[in-house]
Amino acid sequence: MRFYSFSSSLWKGHSHWQNIQATKGKNDFERSLVMASISRQLRFAVRKNGSADPKKNSDLAKIMEEAKKLNLPNDSIERVIAKMVGKKIELLTMEAKGPGGALMILEVMTDNPKRTQGELRGILNRNMGAMVDGGGIMFNFDHKTVVTAVHDKGEDVEVDVDKAEEAAIEAGAEEILGGAAPGIVRFVCDPMEASKVAKALEKLGYSVTSSESEYFPKMPVELPPEAAIQMAKLKGKIEDHADFHNLFLNCVV
């Protein structure tokens, strides 16, 4: 069993104030990960069911309810949904190479695939990257499902996470993702085992907020310093694109 953490390293100061600020920064980062996950689920629910109205889209209504349990900003949720209104959205998966041998699987949600592909191809070409047509990148990654769940008592209440981890592993979870806020657990599993893991967590009082398709590199690489800087710049430009949905890399940036 491997443990992954999305939390950034915190500089350990010697003053009480510095410790408070470091803890706040860590919590803010963790909440931003949850918000990003919920945003993707909202967009996918609208695309899947063709409606941005929670009264007509049960999947969307469920995700919005989970967002409330997590105390996520309502205006942020509404902005995500508003951008999807009146559009026929497609989920596209693209493969690309970056500086220093970096490999990428890029997901976008767009109402104009040709335009979006052209814009992203331009971003890659201008930043030492290149689109890979016809595949060739995907086999370097394992396709998994990441199950995220929040305890019904809320994230501000102490819960026995160990029990949730044991139950998830027994149900088929392969890895535990660290860095989640209190009351929130995240597990990596085979797509075929995701429903079993979700049911095991629900029996312990958790509500599954998302089951997201993700790609994990089979052989992660460490880029040379200069290439890492270039890849970080490229990553930022891709994530700034209006149609950006998700980005998976074979390296840490």
C-alpha positions in Angstrom: 0.0 0.0 0.0 1.5 3.3 -1.1 0.6 6.6 0.5 0.5 9.8 -1.7 0.2 13.3 -0.4 -0.9 16.3 -2.3 0.0 18.6 0.5 2.9 21.0 -0.1 5.9 21.0 2.3 5.5 23.5 5.1 8.4 25.6 6.3 8.6 25.0 10.0 9.1 28.4 11.8 9.8 28.8 15.4 7.0 31.3 16.3 3.4 30.5 17.1 2.2 33.0 14.5 4.3 31.3 11.7 2.8 27.9 12.7 -0.7 29.3 12.5 0.0 30.8 9.1 1.6 27.5 7.8 -1.4 25.5 9.0 -3.8 28.0 7.4 -1.9 27.8 4.1 -2.0 24.0 4.2 -5.8 23.9 4.9 -6.4 26.5 2.1 -4.4 24.3 -0.3 -6.3 21.2 0.7 -9.7 23.0 0.3 -8.6 24.2 -3.1 -8.1 20.6 -4.2 -11.6 19.7 -3.0 -13.0 22.7 -4.8 -11.2 21.7 -8.0 -12.6 18.2 -7.7 -16.2 19.4 -7.1 -15.9 21.9 -10.1 -14.9 19.0 -12.4 -17.9 17.0 -11.2 -20.3 19.8 -11.7 -19.1 20.4 -15.3 -19.3 16.7 -16.0 -22.8 16.4 -14.5 -24.0 19.2 -16.8 -22.4 17.7 -19.8 -23.7 14.2 -19.1 -27.3 15.1 -18.5 -27.5 18.2 -20.7 -29.0 20.4 -18.1 -27.6 23.1 -15.7 -30.9 23.0 -13.7 -30.5 20.9 -10.5 -34.3 20.4 -10.5 -33.9 18.5 -13.9 -30.5 17.1 -13.3 -30.3 14.7 -10.2 -26.5 14.2 -10.6 -26.0 18.0 -10.5 -28.3 18.4 -7.5 -26.4 15.7 -5.6 -23.0 17.3 -6.2 -24.4 20.7 -5.2 -25.6 19.2 -2.0 -22.3 17.7 -1.2 -20.6 21.0 -1.9 -22.8 22.6 0.7 -21.8 19.9 3.3 -18.2 20.8 2.5 -19.0 24.5 3.1 -17.7 25.5 -0.3 -18.5 29.0 -1.5 -22.0 29.1 -3.1 -20.9 31.8 -5.6 -18.0 29.7 -6.8 -20.4 26.8 -7.4 -22.8 29.1 -9.3 -20.1 30.5 -11.5 -19.0 27.0 -12.6 -22.5 26.1 -13.5 -23.3 29.4 -15.3 -20.4 28.8 -17.7 -22.0 25.6 -18.8 -25.5 27.0 -19.6 -26.7 26.8 -23.2 -23.6 24.9 -24.4 -23.2 21.5 -25.9 -20.1 20.4 -24.1 -17.8 17.5 -25.1 -15.1 15.9 -23.0 -11.9 15.5 -25.0 -8.8 13.6 -24.0 -5.5 14.6 -25.7 -2.0 13.3 -25.4 1.2 15.5 -25.5 4.9 15.7 -24.7 6.5 18.5 -22.8 10.1 19.7 -22.0 12.6 17.1 -20.8 10.6 14.0 -21.7 7.5 15.0 -19.7 4.4 13.1 -20.9 0.9 14.5 -20.5 -2.7 13.4 -20.7 -4.9 16.5 -21.0 -8.6 16.6 -20.6 -10.8 19.6 -21.7 -14.5 20.3 -21.7 -15.4 22.3 -24.8 -18.3 23.4 -27.0 -15.9 23.8 -29.9 -13.3 20.9 -30.1 -11.6 22.1 -33.2 -10.9 25.6 -31.7 -9.8 24.2 -28.4 -7.4 21.7 -29.9 -5.9 24.4 -32.1 -5.4 26.7 -29.2 -3.8 24.1 -27.0 -1.6 22.9 -29.8 -0.4 26.5 -30.1 0.3 26.7 -26.4 2.3 23.5 -26.5 4.3 24.5 -29.6 5.2 27.9 -28.1 6.4 26.3 -24.8 8.6 23.4 -25.9 5.8 20.9 -26.1 4.0 19.0 -28.8 0.6 17.4 -29.3 0.9 13.6 -30.0 -1.7 12.5 -32.5 -2.7 8.9 -32.7 -1.8 7.9 -29.2 1.5 6.6 -27.8 1.3 8.4 -24.5 -1.6 6.6 -22.8 0.2 3.3 -22.3 2.6 5.1 -19.9 -0.2 5.6 -17.4 -2.5 3.4 -15.3 -6.2 4.4 -15.6 -7.7 4.5 -12.1 -10.7 5.9 -10.2 -10.2 8.2 -7.3 -13.0 8.0 -4.8 -13.5 11.0 -2.5 -15.9 11.0 0.5 -16.8 13.3 3.4 -18.1 12.1 6.7 -21.7 13.1 7.3 -20.6 14.8 10.6 -18.7 17.3 8.5 -15.0 18.1 8.1 -14.9 20.0 11.5 -15.6 16.9 13.5 -13.1 14.3 14.6 -13.8 10.9 13.0 -12.0 7.6 13.0 -10.2 7.7 9.6 -8.4 4.4 10.3 -11.7 2.5 10.1 -12.5 4.2 6.8 -9.1 3.2 5.4 -9.4 -0.4 6.6 -12.9 -0.7 5.1 -11.8 0.8 1.8 -8.8 -1.4 1.5 -10.9 -4.5 2.2 -13.3 -3.4 -0.5 -10.6 -3.1 -3.1 -8.9 0.3 -2.7 -5.3 0.1 -3.8 -3.8 3.4 -2.5 -4.6 6.1 0.0 -4.2 9.7 -1.1 -3.0 11.9 1.7 -3.5 15.6 2.1 -7.3 15.6 2.6 -8.9 17.9 5.1 -10.3 16.4 8.3 -13.4 14.3 7.7 -12.5 13.8 4.1 -10.9 10.6 2.7 -9.6 9.8 -0.8 -8.7 6.4 -2.3 -7.3 5.1 -5.6 -8.9 2.0 -6.9 -9.5 0.0 -10.1 -12.5 1.5 -11.9 -14.3 -1.9 -11.5 -13.9 -1.7 -7.7 -15.0 2.0 -7.2 -18.7 1.1 -6.4 -17.6 -1.4 -3.8 -15.3 1.1 -2.1 -18.0 3.7 -2.2 -20.5 1.4 -0.5 -18.0 0.4 2.2 -17.5 4.1 3.1 -21.2 4.9 3.1 -21.8 2.2 5.7 -19.4 4.1 8.0 -21.3 7.4 7.6 -19.5 8.8 4.6 -21.0 10.4 1.6 -19.1 9.9 -1.7 -18.7 13.3 -3.3 -16.9 12.1 -6.4 -15.5 9.1 -8.3 -13.2 10.6 -10.8 -11.3 9.0 -13.6 -7.6 9.8 -13.3 -4.3 8.6 -14.8 -1.2 7.7 -12.7 2.2 7.4 -14.3 3.6 3.8 -14.4 7.2 5.2 -14.1 7.4 8.7 -12.7 10.4 10.7 -13.9 12.4 13.6 -12.4 13.0 16.4 -14.8 16.3 18.2 -15.0 16.0 21.6 -13.2 15.8 23.7 -16.4 13.2 21.4 -17.9 11.2 21.4 -14.7 11.0 25.2 -14.8 9.9 25.1 -18.4 7.3 22.4 -17.7 5.9 24.4 -14.8 5.4 27.3 -17.1 3.7 25.2 -19.7 1.5 23.5 -17.0 0.4 27.0 -15.9 -0.6 28.1 -19.4 -2.5 24.9 -20.0 -4.4 25.2 -16.7 -5.2 28.9 -17.5 -7.1 27.9 -20.7 -10.8 28.4 -20.4 -11.7 24.8 -21.4 -9.2 23.1 -19.1 -10.6 20.2 -17.1 -7.7 18.1 -15.9 -4.0 17.4 -16.5 -2.0 14.3 -15.7 1.8 14.2 -15.8 4.5 11.5 -15.5 6.6 14.0 -13.4 6.3 16.2 -10.4 6.1 19.9 -11.2 
